[in-house]
Amino acid sequence: MNSSPSKATILSEISRDIAQVFFASMFVGPITSDAVSWPIVFSGLALSFSCWLLSLSVVVKEKSYE
């Protein structure tokens, strides 16, 4: 039995981690600071959402092939 994580699981976790970085650095950080750049805030939200969707799609695709 192979208990090591699959490549899809690793890719999903990396994508989720990247999403968290985008969310924290480009969305939460600027909102909590005094100078808010709304294009950066919205792009950070969009990038984090995209990475989270990629993470979910990798997991769903992996589960559908099992």
C-alpha positions, 0 to 999 in steps of 0.5 A, spaced: 500 500 500 502 506 498 501 511 503 505 517 500 500 523 497 499 523 490 502 528 485 495 531 484 494 532 492 501 535 492 499 540 487 492 542 490 496 543 497 501 548 493 495 551 490 492 552 496 498 555 500 499 560 494 492 562 495 493 564 502 499 568 500 495 572 495 489 573 500 494 575 506 498 579 502 494 583 497 487 583 500 488 583 507 494 587 508 492 593 504 485 593 507 488 593 514 493 599 512 492 606 511 493 607 504 488 602 500 489 601 493 483 598 490 486 595 484 491 591 488 485 589 493 481 586 488 486 583 484 489 579 490 482 577 491 481 574 484 488 571 484 486 568 491 480 565 489 483 563 482 488 559 486 483 556 491 478 554 485 484 550 482 486 547 488 479 544 488 478 542 481 485 538 482 482 534 488 475 533 484 478 531 478 483 526 482 477 523 486 473 522 479 478 518 477 479 513 483 
